[in-house]
Amino acid sequence: MYFVNWQRTISLEERNGHKVVVKRNKPTTEFHEYILFGTYVAISILLAHPSPPPMPGGIARNEGHEMRTTLSQLGIKTPRLLLISGDMLIEEYIEGGDLYRALASGSAGASLALAAGSLTGLMHRGGYVFTDNKAQNFLVRDGNVLRTDLGFIQKRSSTFARSMDVGSFLASVMDLPPYRELERAFYDGYKRHAGKFPYLSLAIRNILAAGFSSDSKTAVKNMMIADSAKLLG
């Protein structure tokens, strides 16, 4: 299954005998994007690293063939794009669903988290950031991890921008019981390509965890027991 998306209505349809994922903009898409942009700027100011948000005009462009080719050259796989228009895009259907659900089910958790860390590290080494890097934005196919929802990609390498990628991923899995194992695996994958976590990562993780977590009790427990300090650069 594909997760609920704030900005788009996501449906599984069949076209020409093949399953596809259809993503259509919601009437409130623009409003929700500005909320996300405002949150991004507010956190950057709170952490004394004021940063401009992603450019609204780049969202549709980031979902197109050119960005997917760039990501492929960096070693980052994405679902095959079948159609893109002003308010809709169609991608191939990935049978394994999103990474959060895979991790929550306990299937190959450490290896999948390591793969997500590797993709994030490859992205940063190439001078780009995903910005919205939660586990739900990764898909799983035959033990491999792909990246979807590319709208907020930026060509940036600042400490804050890279920390947002790491922090948003960790916050998105903070409510899972094996968080400590997932954090370590993500770190190991990331370090292969980009070194230690940028130093604002854990502060951003803690800020975002409250909004991302469906099980706040587990999230708080994991925040307290995680041995995260050694992972910082």
Secondary structure by P-SEA (a helix, b strand, c coil): ccccccccbbbbbbcccbbbbbbbbccaaaaaaaaaaaaaaaaaaaacccccccccccccccccaaaaaaaaaacbbbccccccccccccccccccccaaaaaaaccaaaaaaaaaaaaaaaaaaacccccccccccbbbcccbbbbcccccccccccaaaaaaaaaaaaaaaccccaaaaaaaaaaaaaaacccccccaaaaaaaaacccccccaaaaaaaaaccccccccc
